[in-house]
Amino acid sequence: MKKTLLLLSLFLSVAACQHNGTANEQQGNETVQSNESTDFKIPFEKYQLDNGLTVILHQDKSDPIVAIATIVHVGSNREKPGRTGFAHFFEHMAFNDSENVPQGSNRKLIEELGGTRNGGTWTDGTMYYEVVPKDALEKLMWIDSDRLGYMINTVTDGALEREKQVVKNEKRQRVDNQAYGHTQHVILKNLYPEGHPYNWTVIGDLEDLQAATLADVKEFYQRFYGPSNATLVIAGDIEFDETKEMVQKWFGEIKPSEGVKDPEPMPVELKESKKLFHLDNFAKVPEIRLTFTTVEQYHKDSYALDALGEILSRGKRAHLYKVIVDEQKLAPSVAAYNSSNEIAGTFTIRVRANDGVDLDDVKKAIDTALVNFEKEGFSDNDLQRIKARQETSFYNGISSVLSKAFQLGIYNEYAGDPAFVATTIDNIKKVTRDDIMRVYEQYIKDQNFIMTSFVPKEQPKLIVDGSIKANVVEEQIVQGAEEEFDSDAIADYEKTPTKHDRSEPPLGESPKVSIPEISKTVSDNGLEIFSMEHNELPIVSFALRIDGGAWLESDDEYGVASLLAQLMNEGTASKTPEELEDAIGLLGASIRFDADNDSIFVIGTTLARNYQPTMDLLSEMLLSPRFDEKEFDRLKAKQLNSIKQSEASPLSVASRAFYGQVYGQEHRAGIPLIGTSESIESISLDDVKAFYDKALSPKNAAIHVVGQITHEQVKAGIDSLSKEWKGDSIALPEFTEPKTFDSPKVFFVDIPDAKQSVIIAGKAGLKGDDPDFYPFTVAQNRLGAGGSARLFQTLRIEKGYTYGAYSMISKARYTAPFLAYSQVRANVTLESLRIFKDLISNYDETFTQQDLDTTKNLLIKRSTREYETIENLLTMLNEVSKFDLPFNFIEKEQAQLEAMTVEQAKQIYQKYADEQQMIYVIVGDAATQLERVKEFGYGDPIMLDRKGNPL
C-alpha cells in the first residue's frame, strides 16, 4: 500500500508532521510568529533488547487504552526487479498464522477484544498497529511478538494463493478500477531508471506478484524481519516497569538478526522532459501532472520545498490557483506538493481540469503562473499563514495515542531519534523567503520533468501535443482463471522451542471508561451550546450544525444547500475571499461551511489562545456572507465538475443507483446531495441568497466545542453570535417513507472492461431515533461490522474474492437503509451474489449465543477508545444534540446491550433485514457478467445508466 492510500490516512497525518508544525506567541491582539527554538516534546523512554529490537514507551493515562506500533524498516525500495510489490505482499502474509496464536486469531481476536488493527506499506517501510483497551495489552504483545518472531514456519501454499488474490483485488480496487489509477506507475517508470528502488509502485506488478513462491516469502522474512531492523512502540495507559517485563517475556526470546544497512540517498537527474498520455477507461475529465525530481526526507531543502508547494497552490493569491482557477477558469482547483522519501523526492503539480478542457491550455497556464511567481514572489503574510496552519495541523496530528506511537517510531527508524520532532519544527520555522525562491530556482525553474496526460478514453484530442502513449498493462479478467486454494490448510513444522510459555495470556483488569462532563446552555436566541473540556493539547475544535440543509430544497434547486455552504467560505461583507483566507490562516485556524441531507454545518479548529478571534470570524461568515458573484460562478462550475467526476467512480455510481431505487425522486435521499447537472445549471445567485434567508436560524442550531477551554469561555467567545443572530424556528419537511419491495430485484449498471463488480444489497431500514436502532446495530454486527464478521471472513479470508466486505446502517433523521456491500473480482460476481444472499438470509437462523457474547464484549470494550480524541468527542456531542439524547445515553445503550438475548437479536434482525425485501445493485462489465447475473434467480437485471436512470 502506498502512502496515499486511505488505509494509511491516520499514519500520514502523523508522518506529515515530519514537515509540519511551528509555534506562535500571542502578543496583544496579534498572532506573532515565533522564531525561538521549540521546547515541544513527546515524553518517552527508549531502550534496546539483547536481540537488537528497539523499544520505545510513552505513557498517556488520559484514556484506558494502549496502542502498539511496529515499524519494520523495509518497504518497496528493498525489493528486486521481478519481485516488485513484495514488501506489501509480505505485510498481508504476516497477518495470517503464527506458531502460538490459533489459526485465524491474528485477524479476528483484536477486533473481538474491542480493538482495531491494521498495517501499511510504503516505499520505505512497513508498519503494523493495534489499539486495544488496556486489559488486552499482554494479549496484544503475545500476538505481535508471534508475528515478528514465530510466523514464518506456518506459511502454507493455500495462504500464499489466497493473499495473492486479496492483493490483486486491492490493486483492482485502488488502481485498475479507478480513474487516474495508473498515473503513479507511469510516472515512476519514466522518472527513475530501471533498477532504481523507486522505479515501481508499492503494490507492484501483477506478474511479479503471481510469480511469488513460498521460498520467496521465507527469504524476505529472513533478510528483513529480524528484531534489529524494527522499532516497537507502546503508548497509552501503561506502567513502565510492568510493560518492560512483558516486552522481555514476549519479545526477548525472538532470535537475534543481523543488522540491515539503511539505504543511501539515490537522487536522480532527468536528462530530458518526457510527455506521456493514457486513455483512461474510467476518467470523465482530463488530468495533467508535472513531476520534478527533488531531495530525500530530512534534507535541509525539503522543508522549503514543502512550503513552496503551498505557496504556489494553496490560497486565493497562490499563482497556480490565480491563473488556472480564477482567471482562465480551466479547473476547479490545483495542487502542488513536495514528497520527500528516504532516498529521493519529487515535486508535483497536478490539475484535474474541467470537462472538455484541452490540457495544452492547462500546460500554458501553468507556465504563465510560474513566470508570474518568478516576477512577483509572495508576501510575508503568505509564509506566516502557512506556518500558523502547520502548528495547528501538527497538534491535530498527535491527538491520539496511536498517532504519538507512529510519530515516535517513524522518527526513530528514519531520523535516528524519536525526539527529532523538535528538530523538525525548528527546521520548518527557519524557512525563509530566500529559501523558498532558491529551491524553486534549483529544482523547478527550467528543470526537466515527467508530464502525464490522463484523459477520458473517448477524448484523445485533450492530450498535450507531442505526448507519447504510456506503457499501461491492463489486466484481463478471465472466467475461472484463478487457482483454487485451501485456506484452512495447516503447515507441518516443528514448533520453535522457547523458555517462556507462549500460550495465550489472560486479560488484565477491565478498564473503566471515563467520559468528560458535558455542559449545555441555551442562549436567548435559541442557539444550543454544548461543550466538553479536553486539556491534553492547546487546541479547540468546534462544530456548528443548523438543521435543515438539503431537506429544505425545492424540486428545482437540488444542490443549492451545498452551493450555499461553499459560498459562505468565500468572503464576508467586509472581507474579500482573499482577506478572509488571510484572517483565518494567520490564526492557525480552519473554518469550513458544508452541507448534508439534513443540515448546513461549520467545522473548525484553532489554537486555544486564538479561540475568541476565530469565533468572531465564524460569526462574521455566518451573519454577513459576501455572496461574491465571481466565486459563485466558480463554485457552480466546480460542482458540475464534481458531478461529472462522480460518474467515474464505480462505487459512487452504485451508491447513486441504490439510493435512487430505494428512495425514488420523491425523497431527498434519492437525489445526490450535490444535485444533478440539470439542477445546478438552473440555480442562480439569487436562488442561493433566497435559500440563505429561509434555511438558517439559531432556533434550529447547536454549536459544539471541545478542547482546552471552559464552558464559560465557550459562551463568552460566541456572545456576539448569540446576540446578533436572529430568526424564527424553521419547520423541517416530512418525507414519504422509502419504497418497500415485495420481492428481490436486481439492477445492473454497465462499466465496460471493469476489473471488479461493485455489489450493494439492501433495503430501507429505520430512523436514528427509533428505539430499535441501537438494538438492530447490535443484532447485525456479526454479519458485516468489521474484519471479524461473516461477510469479510467469507468473501476475503475464505474465498479471496475481494479486499473487503461489510454491512452497515447510518444514524439519520430519516429512514436510513440497511445495506451490505463489496467490490469483488469481476469473474466471481455471480458467486459473490450467492454468498451475499446466503449470509444475509440465513444470518438469524445461524446466530448463536457465542455470536452475541462476542458482540457484547467487543462493543463494551470498544467504548474505551471511542472517546479518546477531540474529534471523537465532537461526534458524540453532535449525536447528543441531533437526536436529543440524555447525557448518559452511553450507559443506557450498554444496559440494553447487556440485557439483550439471542432471541431478541434474531427477532429484531428479522424485522429490519428481510432479504426477500432487498434490492441488489451491481456495477460492472455487462459484456462478461450480465448473462451470468441472470442465473442469480431474481429475474433479468434491470439496466440503469450511470446516473441511476432506467435504460
NORGIFEN-V560623 format. One record per residue. SS is DSSP state (hx for helix, st for strand, lp for the rest). Layout:
BEGIN
[[SS] [SS]]
END
This chain:
BEGIN
[[lp] [lp] [lp] [lp] [lp] [hx] [hx] [hx] [hx] [hx] [hx] [hx] [hx] [hx] [hx] [hx] [hx] [hx] [hx] [lp] [lp] [lp] [lp] [st] [st] [st] [st] [lp] [lp] [st] [st] [st] [st] [lp] [lp] [lp] [lp] [lp] [lp] [lp] [lp] [lp] [lp] [lp] [st] [st] [st] [st] [lp] [lp] [lp] [lp] [lp] [st] [st] [st] [st] [st] [st] [lp] [lp] [lp] [lp] [lp] [st] [st] [st] [st] [st] [st] [st] [st] [lp] [lp] [lp] [hx] [hx] [hx] [lp] [lp] [lp] [lp] [lp] [lp] [lp] [hx] [hx] [hx] [hx] [hx] [hx] [hx] [hx] [lp] [lp] [lp] [lp] [lp] [lp] [lp] [lp] [lp] [lp] [lp] [hx] [hx] [hx] [hx] [hx] [hx] [hx] [hx] [lp] [lp] [lp] [st] [st] [st] [st] [st] [st] [lp] [lp] [lp] [lp] [st] [st] [st] [st] [st] [st] [st] [st] [hx] [hx] [hx] [hx] [hx] [hx] [hx] [hx] [hx] [hx] [hx] [hx] [hx] [hx] [hx] [hx] [lp] [lp] [hx] [hx] [hx] [lp] [lp] [hx] [hx] [hx] [hx] [hx] [hx] [hx] [hx] [hx] [hx] [hx] [hx] [hx] [hx] [hx] [hx] [hx] [hx] [hx] [hx] [lp] [lp] [lp] [lp] [lp] [lp] [hx] [hx] [hx] [hx] [hx] [hx] [hx] [hx] [hx] [lp] [lp] [lp] [lp] [lp] [lp] [lp] [lp] [lp] [lp] [lp] [lp] [lp] [lp] [hx] [hx] [hx] [hx] [hx] [lp] [lp] [lp] [hx] [hx] [hx] [hx] [hx] [hx] [hx] [hx] [hx] [hx] [hx] [lp] [lp] [hx] [hx] [hx] [st] [st] [st] [st] [st] [st] [st] [lp] [lp] [lp] [hx] [hx] [hx] [hx] [hx] [hx] [hx] [hx] [hx] [hx] [hx] [hx] [lp] [lp] [lp] [lp] [lp] [lp] [lp] [lp] [lp] [lp] [lp] [lp] [lp] [lp] [lp] [lp] [lp] [lp] [lp] [lp] [lp] [lp] [st] [st] [st] [st] [st] [st] [st] [lp] [lp] [lp] [lp] [lp] [lp] [st] [st] [st] [st] [st] [st] [st] [lp] [lp] [lp] [lp] [lp] [lp] [hx] [hx] [hx] [hx] [hx] [hx] [hx] [hx] [hx] [hx] [hx] [hx] [hx] [hx] [lp] [lp] [lp] [lp] [lp] [hx] [hx] [hx] [hx] [hx] [hx] [hx] [hx] [hx] [lp] [lp] [lp] [st] [lp] [lp] [lp] [st] [st] [st] [st] [st] [st] [lp] [lp] [lp] [lp] [st] [st] [st] [st] [st] [st] [st] [st] [st] [lp] [lp] [lp] [lp] [lp] [hx] [hx] [hx] [hx] [hx] [hx] [hx] [hx] [hx] [hx] [hx] [hx] [hx] [hx] [hx] [hx] [hx] [hx] [lp] [lp] [lp] [hx] [hx] [hx] [hx] [hx] [hx] [hx] [hx] [hx] [hx] [hx] [hx] [hx] [hx] [hx] [hx] [hx] [lp] [lp] [lp] [lp] [hx] [hx] [hx] [hx] [hx] [hx] [hx] [hx] [hx] [hx] [hx] [hx] [hx] [hx] [hx] [lp] [lp] [lp] [lp] [hx] [hx] [hx] [hx] [hx] [hx] [hx] [hx] [hx] [hx] [lp] [lp] [lp] [hx] [hx] [hx] [hx] [hx] [hx] [hx] [hx] [hx] [hx] [hx] [lp] [lp] [lp] [lp] [lp] [lp] [st] [st] [st] [st] [st] [st] [st] [lp] [lp] [lp] [hx] [hx] [hx] [lp] [lp] [lp] [lp] [lp] [st] [st] [lp] [lp] [lp] [lp] [lp] [lp] [lp] [lp] [lp] [lp] [lp] [lp] [lp] [lp] [lp] [lp] [lp] [lp] [lp] [lp] [lp] [lp] [lp] [lp] [lp] [lp] [lp] [lp] [lp] [lp] [lp] [lp] [lp] [lp] [lp] [lp] [lp] [lp] [lp] [lp] [lp] [lp] [lp] [lp] [lp] [lp] [lp] [lp] [lp] [st] [st] [st] [st] [lp] [lp] [lp] [lp] [lp] [st] [st] [st] [st] [st] [st] [lp] [lp] [lp] [lp] [lp] [st] [st] [st] [st] [st] [st] [st] [st] [st] [lp] [hx] [hx] [hx] [hx] [lp] [lp] [lp] [lp] [lp] [lp] [lp] [hx] [hx] [hx] [hx] [hx] [hx] [hx] [hx] [lp] [lp] [lp] [lp] [st] [lp] [lp] [st] [lp] [hx] [hx] [hx] [hx] [hx] [hx] [hx] [hx] [hx] [hx] [lp] [lp] [lp] [st] [st] [st] [st] [st] [st] [st] [lp] [lp] [st] [st] [st] [st] [st] [st] [st] [st] [st] [hx] [hx] [hx] [hx] [hx] [hx] [hx] [hx] [hx] [hx] [hx] [hx] [hx] [hx] [hx] [hx] [lp] [st] [lp] [lp] [lp] [hx] [hx] [hx] [hx] [hx] [hx] [hx] [hx] [hx] [hx] [hx] [hx] [hx] [hx] [hx] [hx] [hx] [hx] [lp] [lp] [lp] [hx] [hx] [hx] [hx] [hx] [hx] [hx] [hx] [hx] [hx] [hx] [hx] [hx] [hx] [lp] [lp] [lp] [lp] [hx] [hx] [hx] [lp] [lp] [lp] [lp] [lp] [lp] [hx] [hx] [hx] [hx] [hx] [hx] [lp] [lp] [hx] [hx] [hx] [hx] [hx] [hx] [hx] [hx] [hx] [hx] [hx] [lp] [lp] [hx] [hx] [hx] [st] [st] [st] [st] [st] [st] [st] [lp] [lp] [lp] [hx] [hx] [hx] [hx] [hx] [hx] [hx] [lp] [hx] [hx] [hx] [hx] [hx] [hx] [lp] [lp] [lp] [lp] [lp] [lp] [lp] [lp] [lp] [lp] [lp] [lp] [lp] [lp] [lp] [lp] [lp] [lp] [lp] [lp] [st] [st] [st] [st] [st] [st] [lp] [lp] [lp] [lp] [lp] [st] [st] [st] [st] [st] [st] [st] [st] [st] [st] [st] [lp] [lp] [lp] [lp] [lp] [hx] [hx] [hx] [hx] [hx] [hx] [hx] [hx] [lp] [hx] [hx] [hx] [hx] [lp] [lp] [lp] [lp] [lp] [hx] [hx] [hx] [hx] [hx] [hx] [hx] [hx] [hx] [lp] [lp] [lp] [st] [st] [st] [st] [st] [st] [st] [st] [lp] [lp] [lp] [lp] [lp] [lp] [st] [st] [st] [st] [st] [st] [st] [st] [st] [st] [hx] [hx] [hx] [hx] [hx] [hx] [hx] [hx] [hx] [hx] [hx] [hx] [hx] [hx] [hx] [hx] [lp] [hx] [hx] [hx] [hx] [lp] [lp] [hx] [hx] [hx] [hx] [hx] [hx] [hx] [hx] [hx] [hx] [hx] [hx] [hx] [hx] [lp] [lp] [lp] [lp] [lp] [lp] [lp] [hx] [hx] [hx] [hx] [hx] [hx] [hx] [hx] [hx] [hx] [hx] [hx] [hx] [lp] [lp] [lp] [lp] [lp] [lp] [hx] [hx] [hx] [hx] [hx] [hx] [hx] [hx] [hx] [hx] [hx] [lp] [lp] [hx] [hx] [hx] [hx] [hx] [hx] [hx] [hx] [hx] [hx] [hx] [lp] [lp] [hx] [hx] [hx] [lp] [st] [st] [st] [st] [st] [st] [lp] [hx] [hx] [hx] [hx] [hx] [hx] [hx] [hx] [hx] [hx] [hx] [lp] [lp] [lp] [lp] [lp] [st] [st] [st] [lp] [lp] [lp] [lp] [lp] [st] [lp]]
END
